[in-house]
Amino acid sequence: MAGLANQSFSTSAGDAIDGTMTQYYSGTVSAFGQTLSNLNDSVDNQNAVQTLVQTQRSSVSGVNLDEESTNLMMYQKAYEASSRFISVIDQLMENLISIGSGAA
């Protein structure tokens, strides 16, 4: 088995390996590493493009999600306060009506 590592093969003889097993293994590992590196670069490029597009979309729409959520909470609190105010006024009106009808 050890002798096969340095035995030379050639594609002209119909072998799948051209050169030695060590050269074939080195070439295969190198090609795999290069392919993996290219794929990682492609992923990095795609992530950069995605980030750029999202940033541009946000700047075009002019909507800041943090600001909008703060405004939403503020409007909700204002609605709750208005609702409580109307409830108090309603209760006062009922009391006035009941006092007015009792005095008559």
N, CA, C and O atoms as a GROMACS GRO file, in nm:
protein
  416
    1MET      N    1   0.082  -0.119   0.000
    1MET     CA    2   0.000   0.000   0.000
    1MET      C    3   0.087   0.125   0.000
    1MET      O    4   0.056   0.223  -0.067
    2ALA      N    5   0.197   0.119   0.078
    2ALA     CA    6   0.284   0.236   0.086
    2ALA      C    7   0.347   0.267  -0.049
    2ALA      O    8   0.372   0.383  -0.080
    3GLY      N    9   0.372   0.166  -0.127
    3GLY     CA   10   0.433   0.186  -0.258
    3GLY      C   11   0.339   0.255  -0.355
    3GLY      O   12   0.386   0.320  -0.449
    4LEU      N   13   0.210   0.244  -0.336
    4LEU     CA   14   0.115   0.307  -0.428
    4LEU      C   15   0.116   0.460  -0.418
    4LEU      O   16   0.082   0.528  -0.514
    5ALA      N   17   0.155   0.512  -0.303
    5ALA     CA   18   0.154   0.657  -0.285
    5ALA      C   19   0.248   0.725  -0.382
    5ALA      O   20   0.220   0.837  -0.426
    6ASN      N   21   0.360   0.662  -0.417
    6ASN     CA   22   0.457   0.724  -0.506
    6ASN      C   23   0.460   0.661  -0.644
    6ASN      O   24   0.542   0.700  -0.728
    7GLN      N   25   0.371   0.564  -0.669
    7GLN     CA   26   0.366   0.503  -0.802
    7GLN      C   27   0.301   0.600  -0.898
    7GLN      O   28   0.201   0.664  -0.865
    8SER      N   29   0.358   0.611  -1.017
    8SER     CA   30   0.308   0.706  -1.116
    8SER      C   31   0.203   0.639  -1.203
    8SER      O   32   0.221   0.528  -1.252
    9PHE      N   33   0.091   0.711  -1.221
    9PHE     CA   34  -0.018   0.665  -1.309
    9PHE      C   35  -0.029   0.766  -1.421
    9PHE      O   36   0.016   0.880  -1.407
   10SER      N   37  -0.089   0.726  -1.532
   10SER     CA   38  -0.107   0.821  -1.641
   10SER      C   39  -0.247   0.804  -1.699
   10SER      O   40  -0.300   0.693  -1.702
   11THR      N   41  -0.304   0.912  -1.745
   11THR     CA   42  -0.439   0.906  -1.802
   11THR      C   43  -0.437   0.838  -1.937
   11THR      O   44  -0.542   0.792  -1.983
   12SER      N   45  -0.323   0.830  -2.003
   12SER     CA   46  -0.317   0.764  -2.134
   12SER      C   47  -0.338   0.614  -2.120
   12SER      O   48  -0.378   0.548  -2.216
   13ALA      N   49  -0.310   0.559  -2.001
   13ALA     CA   50  -0.329   0.417  -1.979
   13ALA      C   51  -0.471   0.387  -1.931
   13ALA      O   52  -0.503   0.272  -1.898
   14GLY      N   53  -0.557   0.489  -1.926
   14GLY     CA   54  -0.695   0.470  -1.883
   14GLY      C   55  -0.716   0.487  -1.734
   14GLY      O   56  -0.824   0.461  -1.683
   15ASP      N   57  -0.612   0.531  -1.664
   15ASP     CA   58  -0.625   0.554  -1.520
   15ASP      C   59  -0.698   0.687  -1.495
   15ASP      O   60  -0.692   0.779  -1.577
   16ALA      N   61  -0.768   0.695  -1.381
   16ALA     CA   62  -0.836   0.818  -1.343
   16ALA      C   63  -0.740   0.917  -1.281
   16ALA      O   64  -0.772   1.035  -1.266
   17ILE      N   65  -0.623   0.870  -1.244
   17ILE     CA   66  -0.524   0.955  -1.177
   17ILE      C   67  -0.409   0.980  -1.273
   17ILE      O   68  -0.357   0.887  -1.335
   18ASP      N   69  -0.370   1.106  -1.284
   18ASP     CA   70  -0.255   1.140  -1.368
   18ASP      C   71  -0.145   1.186  -1.272
   18ASP      O   72  -0.158   1.293  -1.212
   19GLY      N   73  -0.040   1.110  -1.258
   19GLY     CA   74   0.067   1.138  -1.163
   19GLY      C   75   0.060   1.038  -1.049
   19GLY      O   76   0.007   0.928  -1.065
   20THR      N   77   0.114   1.076  -0.935
   20THR     CA   78   0.115   0.985  -0.821
   20THR      C   79  -0.011   1.006  -0.737
   20THR      O   80  -0.083   1.104  -0.755
   21MET      N   81  -0.037   0.911  -0.645
   21MET     CA   82  -0.152   0.922  -0.555
   21MET      C   83  -0.136   1.046  -0.466
   21MET      O   84  -0.234   1.115  -0.437
   22THR      N   85  -0.014   1.074  -0.423
   22THR     CA   86   0.012   1.190  -0.339
   22THR      C   87  -0.022   1.318  -0.414
   22THR      O   88  -0.083   1.409  -0.358
   23GLN      N   89   0.018   1.325  -0.540
   23GLN     CA   90  -0.012   1.443  -0.622
   23GLN      C   91  -0.164   1.456  -0.644
   23GLN      O   92  -0.220   1.566  -0.639
   24TYR      N   93  -0.228   1.342  -0.670
   24TYR     CA   94  -0.372   1.344  -0.690
   24TYR      C   95  -0.443   1.392  -0.564
   24TYR      O   96  -0.533   1.476  -0.571
   25TYR      N   97  -0.403   1.339  -0.449
   25TYR     CA   98  -0.464   1.379  -0.321
   25TYR      C   99  -0.441   1.527  -0.294
   25TYR      O  100  -0.532   1.599  -0.254
   26SER      N  101  -0.318   1.573  -0.317
   26SER     CA  102  -0.286   1.715  -0.296
   26SER      C  103  -0.369   1.804  -0.387
   26SER      O  104  -0.420   1.908  -0.345
   27GLY      N  105  -0.382   1.763  -0.512
   27GLY     CA  106  -0.461   1.840  -0.608
   27GLY      C  107  -0.608   1.844  -0.570
   27GLY      O  108  -0.674   1.948  -0.582
   28THR      N  109  -0.660   1.730  -0.524
   28THR     CA  110  -0.801   1.724  -0.484
   28THR      C  111  -0.828   1.812  -0.363
   28THR      O  112  -0.926   1.886  -0.361
   29VAL      N  113  -0.742   1.804  -0.261
   29VAL     CA  114  -0.757   1.886  -0.141
   29VAL      C  115  -0.743   2.034  -0.177
   29VAL      O  116  -0.819   2.117  -0.127
   30SER      N  117  -0.649   2.066  -0.261
   30SER     CA  118  -0.629   2.205  -0.303
   30SER      C  119  -0.751   2.257  -0.379
   30SER      O  120  -0.795   2.369  -0.354
   31ALA      N  121  -0.805   2.178  -0.470
   31ALA     CA  122  -0.923   2.220  -0.546
   31ALA      C  123  -1.043   2.238  -0.453
   31ALA      O  124  -1.121   2.332  -0.469
   32PHE      N  125  -1.058   2.148  -0.356
   32PHE     CA  126  -1.167   2.159  -0.260
   32PHE      C  127  -1.152   2.287  -0.178
   32PHE      O  128  -1.250   2.359  -0.157
   33GLY      N  129  -1.032   2.314  -0.132
   33GLY     CA  130  -1.006   2.435  -0.054
   33GLY      C  131  -1.035   2.561  -0.134
   33GLY      O  132  -1.092   2.657  -0.082
   34GLN      N  133  -0.995   2.561  -0.260
   34GLN     CA  134  -1.019   2.677  -0.346
   34GLN      C  135  -1.168   2.697  -0.370
   34GLN      O  136  -1.217   2.810  -0.367
   35THR      N  137  -1.240   2.588  -0.394
   35THR     CA  138  -1.385   2.597  -0.414
   35THR      C  139  -1.453   2.649  -0.288
   35THR      O  140  -1.542   2.735  -0.296
   36LEU      N  141  -1.412   2.598  -0.173
   36LEU     CA  142  -1.469   2.644  -0.046
   36LEU      C  143  -1.440   2.792  -0.023
   36LEU      O  144  -1.528   2.865   0.022
   37SER      N  145  -1.320   2.835  -0.054
   37SER     CA  146  -1.284   2.976  -0.040
   37SER      C  147  -1.369   3.063  -0.131
   37SER      O  148  -1.416   3.170  -0.090
   38ASN      N  149  -1.389   3.019  -0.255
   38ASN     CA  150  -1.472   3.095  -0.349
   38ASN      C  151  -1.616   3.104  -0.300
   38ASN      O  152  -1.679   3.210  -0.311
   39LEU      N  153  -1.668   2.994  -0.246
   39LEU     CA  154  -1.804   2.996  -0.194
   39LEU      C  155  -1.818   3.088  -0.074
   39LEU      O  156  -1.916   3.160  -0.062
   40ASN      N  157  -1.719   3.087   0.015
   40ASN     CA  158  -1.722   3.178   0.130
   40ASN      C  159  -1.716   3.324   0.085
   40ASN      O  160  -1.784   3.409   0.142
   41ASP      N  161  -1.636   3.352  -0.017
   41ASP     CA  162  -1.630   3.488  -0.071
   41ASP      C  163  -1.765   3.528  -0.131
   41ASP      O  164  -1.809   3.641  -0.114
   42SER      N  165  -1.829   3.434  -0.200
   42SER     CA  166  -1.961   3.463  -0.258
   42SER      C  167  -2.063   3.492  -0.150
   42SER      O  168  -2.145   3.583  -0.164
   43VAL      N  169  -2.060   3.415  -0.042
   43VAL     CA  170  -2.153   3.439   0.069
   43VAL      C  171  -2.128   3.575   0.131
   43VAL      O  172  -2.222   3.649   0.159
   44ASP      N  173  -2.002   3.609   0.152
   44ASP     CA  174  -1.969   3.741   0.208
   44ASP      C  175  -2.018   3.853   0.117
   44ASP      O  176  -2.072   3.953   0.164
   45ASN      N  177  -1.999   3.836  -0.014
   45ASN     CA  178  -2.045   3.936  -0.109
   45ASN      C  179  -2.197   3.950  -0.107
   45ASN      O  180  -2.250   4.060  -0.111
   46GLN      N  181  -2.266   3.836  -0.102
   46GLN     CA  182  -2.412   3.840  -0.098
   46GLN      C  183  -2.462   3.908   0.030
   46GLN      O  184  -2.558   3.984   0.025
   47ASN      N  185  -2.398   3.881   0.143
   47ASN     CA  186  -2.436   3.947   0.268
   47ASN      C  187  -2.413   4.097   0.260
   47ASN      O  188  -2.494   4.175   0.310
   48ALA      N  189  -2.303   4.137   0.199
   48ALA     CA  190  -2.274   4.280   0.184
   48ALA      C  191  -2.378   4.347   0.095
   48ALA      O  192  -2.424   4.457   0.125
   49VAL      N  193  -2.416   4.281  -0.013
   49VAL     CA  194  -2.518   4.335  -0.104
   49VAL      C  195  -2.652   4.344  -0.032
   49VAL      O  196  -2.724   4.444  -0.045
   50GLN      N  197  -2.687   4.242   0.044
   50GLN     CA  198  -2.813   4.242   0.118
   50GLN      C  199  -2.817   4.357   0.219
   50GLN      O  200  -2.918   4.427   0.229
   51THR      N  201  -2.709   4.377   0.291
   51THR     CA  202  -2.702   4.486   0.388
   51THR      C  203  -2.714   4.621   0.317
   51THR      O  204  -2.785   4.710   0.365
   52LEU      N  205  -2.647   4.636   0.205
   52LEU     CA  206  -2.653   4.760   0.129
   52LEU      C  207  -2.794   4.788   0.080
   52LEU      O  208  -2.842   4.901   0.091
   53VAL      N  209  -2.860   4.686   0.027
   53VAL     CA  210  -2.996   4.703  -0.024
   53VAL      C  211  -3.092   4.739   0.088
   53VAL      O  212  -3.178   4.825   0.072
   54GLN      N  213  -3.079   4.672   0.204
   54GLN     CA  214  -3.166   4.704   0.317
   54GLN      C  215  -3.144   4.847   0.365
   54GLN      O  216  -3.240   4.917   0.399
   55THR      N  217  -3.019   4.890   0.369
   55THR     CA  218  -2.988   5.027   0.411
   55THR      C  219  -3.047   5.128   0.313
   55THR      O  220  -3.105   5.228   0.354
   56GLN      N  221  -3.032   5.101   0.185
   56GLN     CA  222  -3.087   5.192   0.084
   56GLN      C  223  -3.239   5.194   0.089
   56GLN      O  224  -3.299   5.300   0.074
   57ARG      N  225  -3.301   5.079   0.112
   57ARG     CA  226  -3.447   5.073   0.121
   57ARG      C  227  -3.496   5.154   0.240
   57ARG      O  228  -3.594   5.227   0.230
   58SER      N  229  -3.427   5.142   0.352
   58SER     CA  230  -3.465   5.218   0.471
   58SER      C  231  -3.448   5.368   0.449
   58SER      O  232  -3.531   5.448   0.492
   59SER      N  233  -3.340   5.407   0.381
   59SER     CA  234  -3.318   5.549   0.359
   59SER      C  235  -3.417   5.607   0.260
   59SER      O  236  -3.455   5.723   0.271
   60VAL      N  237  -3.461   5.528   0.164
   60VAL     CA  238  -3.559   5.574   0.065
   60VAL      C  239  -3.696   5.587   0.129
   60VAL      O  240  -3.768   5.684   0.104
   61SER      N  241  -3.733   5.488   0.211
   61SER     CA  242  -3.866   5.492   0.271
   61SER      C  243  -3.875   5.599   0.378
   61SER      O  244  -3.984   5.647   0.407
   62GLY      N  245  -3.763   5.638   0.437
   62GLY     CA  246  -3.762   5.742   0.538
   62GLY      C  247  -3.827   5.700   0.668
   62GLY      O  248  -3.865   5.785   0.748
   63VAL      N  249  -3.841   5.571   0.690
   63VAL     CA  250  -3.905   5.522   0.811
   63VAL      C  251  -3.799   5.467   0.905
   63VAL      O  252  -3.722   5.378   0.869
   64ASN      N  253  -3.797   5.523   1.027
   64ASN     CA  254  -3.708   5.473   1.131
   64ASN      C  255  -3.793   5.390   1.225
   64ASN      O  256  -3.881   5.443   1.293
   65LEU      N  257  -3.768   5.260   1.230
   65LEU     CA  258  -3.853   5.170   1.308
   65LEU      C  259  -3.848   5.202   1.457
   65LEU      O  260  -3.949   5.187   1.526
   66ASP      N  261  -3.733   5.245   1.508
   66ASP     CA  262  -3.724   5.281   1.650
   66ASP      C  263  -3.812   5.402   1.680
   66ASP      O  264  -3.883   5.406   1.780
   67GLU      N  265  -3.805   5.501   1.592
   67GLU     CA  266  -3.885   5.621   1.612
   67GLU      C  267  -4.034   5.589   1.600
   67GLU      O  268  -4.116   5.642   1.676
   68GLU      N  269  -4.069   5.505   1.506
   68GLU     CA  270  -4.209   5.469   1.487
   68GLU      C  271  -4.264   5.391   1.606
   68GLU      O  272  -4.379   5.412   1.645
   69SER      N  273  -4.185   5.302   1.663
   69SER     CA  274  -4.232   5.227   1.779
   69SER      C  275  -4.246   5.319   1.901
   69SER      O  276  -4.338   5.300   1.981
   70THR      N  277  -4.157   5.417   1.914
   70THR     CA  278  -4.169   5.515   2.022
   70THR      C  279  -4.296   5.597   2.005
   70THR      O  280  -4.368   5.621   2.102
   71ASN      N  281  -4.324   5.641   1.883
   71ASN     CA  282  -4.447   5.716   1.857
   71ASN      C  283  -4.570   5.631   1.884
   71ASN      O  284  -4.669   5.681   1.938
   72LEU      N  285  -4.565   5.504   1.848
   72LEU     CA  286  -4.678   5.415   1.871
   72LEU      C  287  -4.708   5.403   2.020
   72LEU      O  288  -4.824   5.408   2.062
   73MET      N  289  -4.604   5.387   2.101
   73MET     CA  290  -4.624   5.378   2.246
   73MET      C  291  -4.679   5.509   2.301
   73MET      O  292  -4.766   5.508   2.388
   74MET      N  293  -4.630   5.621   2.250
   74MET     CA  294  -4.678   5.751   2.295
   74MET      C  295  -4.826   5.769   2.262
   74MET      O  296  -4.903   5.816   2.345
   75TYR      N  297  -4.866   5.732   2.141
   75TYR     CA  298  -5.006   5.743   2.101
   75TYR      C  299  -5.095   5.650   2.182
   75TYR      O  300  -5.208   5.684   2.216
   76GLN      N  301  -5.044   5.532   2.214
   76GLN     CA  302  -5.120   5.438   2.295
   76GLN      C  303  -5.144   5.495   2.434
   76GLN      O  304  -5.255   5.486   2.487
   77LYS      N  305  -5.041   5.553   2.494
   77LYS     CA  306  -5.056   5.614   2.627
   77LYS      C  307  -5.154   5.731   2.621
   77LYS      O  308  -5.236   5.747   2.712
   78ALA      N  309  -5.148   5.811   2.516
   78ALA     CA  310  -5.241   5.924   2.502
   78ALA      C  311  -5.383   5.873   2.487
   78ALA      O  312  -5.476   5.932   2.543
   79TYR      N  313  -5.402   5.765   2.413
   79TYR     CA  314  -5.536   5.706   2.398
   79TYR      C  315  -5.588   5.656   2.532
   79TYR      O  316  -5.704   5.679   2.565
   80GLU      N  317  -5.503   5.589   2.608
   80GLU     CA  318  -5.544   5.539   2.740
   80GLU      C  319  -5.582   5.654   2.832
   80GLU      O  320  -5.682   5.645   2.904
   81ALA      N  321  -5.504   5.763   2.831
   81ALA     CA  322  -5.535   5.879   2.916
   81ALA      C  323  -5.666   5.943   2.872
   81ALA      O  324  -5.747   5.981   2.957
   82SER      N  325  -5.689   5.954   2.743
   82SER     CA  326  -5.814   6.012   2.693
   82SER      C  327  -5.932   5.925   2.732
   82SER      O  328  -6.039   5.975   2.768
   83SER      N  329  -5.914   5.796   2.724
   83SER     CA  330  -6.020   5.704   2.761
   83SER      C  331  -6.055   5.718   2.909
   83SER      O  332  -6.173   5.721   2.944
   84ARG      N  333  -5.954   5.728   2.995
   84ARG     CA  334  -5.980   5.747   3.138
   84ARG      C  335  -6.049   5.882   3.163
   84ARG      O  336  -6.140   5.890   3.246
   85PHE      N  337  -6.008   5.986   3.094
   85PHE     CA  338  -6.068   6.119   3.110
   85PHE      C  339  -6.216   6.115   3.072
   85PHE      O  340  -6.300   6.170   3.143
   86ILE      N  341  -6.247   6.051   2.961
   86ILE     CA  342  -6.387   6.041   2.917
   86ILE      C  343  -6.468   5.959   3.017
   86ILE      O  344  -6.584   5.992   3.043
   87SER      N  345  -6.410   5.854   3.073
   87SER     CA  346  -6.480   5.774   3.174
   87SER      C  347  -6.511   5.858   3.298
   87SER      O  348  -6.620   5.847   3.354
   88VAL      N  349  -6.416   5.940   3.341
   88VAL     CA  350  -6.438   6.026   3.458
   88VAL      C  351  -6.548   6.129   3.428
   88VAL      O  352  -6.636   6.151   3.511
   89ILE      N  353  -6.543   6.190   3.312
   89ILE     CA  354  -6.646   6.288   3.274
   89ILE      C  355  -6.782   6.220   3.267
   89ILE      O  356  -6.882   6.278   3.312
   90ASP      N  357  -6.788   6.101   3.213
   90ASP     CA  358  -6.914   6.027   3.205
   90ASP      C  359  -6.968   5.999   3.345
   90ASP      O  360  -7.088   6.017   3.370
   91GLN      N  361  -6.881   5.957   3.436
   91GLN     CA  362  -6.923   5.930   3.574
   91GLN      C  363  -6.972   6.058   3.641
   91GLN      O  364  -7.073   6.055   3.712
   92LEU      N  365  -6.902   6.170   3.620
   92LEU     CA  366  -6.945   6.298   3.677
   92LEU      C  367  -7.082   6.339   3.623
   92LEU      O  368  -7.167   6.387   3.698
   93MET      N  369  -7.102   6.321   3.495
   93MET     CA  370  -7.231   6.356   3.435
   93MET      C  371  -7.343   6.269   3.494
   93MET      O  372  -7.452   6.320   3.522
   94GLU      N  373  -7.317   6.142   3.513
   94GLU     CA  374  -7.418   6.055   3.574
   94GLU      C  375  -7.449   6.101   3.716
   94GLU      O  376  -7.565   6.102   3.756
   95ASN      N  377  -7.347   6.139   3.792
   95ASN     CA  378  -7.369   6.188   3.928
   95ASN      C  379  -7.450   6.316   3.928
   95ASN      O  380  -7.541   6.333   4.009
   96LEU      N  381  -7.417   6.408   3.838
   96LEU     CA  382  -7.492   6.535   3.828
   96LEU      C  383  -7.637   6.510   3.791
   96LEU      O  384  -7.727   6.574   3.846
   97ILE      N  385  -7.659   6.419   3.700
   97ILE     CA  386  -7.796   6.389   3.656
   97ILE      C  387  -7.873   6.325   3.772
   97ILE      O  388  -7.990   6.359   3.795
   98SER      N  389  -7.810   6.234   3.844
   98SER     CA  390  -7.879   6.169   3.956
   98SER      C  391  -7.906   6.268   4.069
   98SER      O  392  -8.010   6.259   4.134
   99ILE      N  393  -7.814   6.362   4.093
   99ILE     CA  394  -7.837   6.464   4.196
   99ILE      C  395  -7.950   6.558   4.152
   99ILE      O  396  -8.036   6.595   4.231
  100GLY      N  397  -7.947   6.595   4.023
  100GLY     CA  398  -8.050   6.686   3.970
  100GLY      C  399  -8.188   6.622   3.970
  100GLY      O  400  -8.286   6.690   3.997
  101SER      N  401  -8.198   6.496   3.941
  101SER     CA  402  -8.328   6.429   3.939
  101SER      C  403  -8.377   6.400   4.080
  101SER      O  404  -8.497   6.389   4.101
  102GLY      N  405  -8.287   6.387   4.177
  102GLY     CA  406  -8.325   6.363   4.317
  102GLY      C  407  -8.373   6.489   4.384
  102GLY      O  408  -8.453   6.482   4.478
  103ALA      N  409  -8.327   6.606   4.341
  103ALA     CA  410  -8.364   6.732   4.405
  103ALA      C  411  -8.498   6.780   4.354
  103ALA      O  412  -8.561   6.864   4.419
  104ALA      N  413  -8.544   6.731   4.242
  104ALA     CA  414  -8.670   6.779   4.184
  104ALA      C  415  -8.790   6.728   4.247
  104ALA      O  416  -8.901   6.762   4.206
   0.00000   0.00000   0.00000
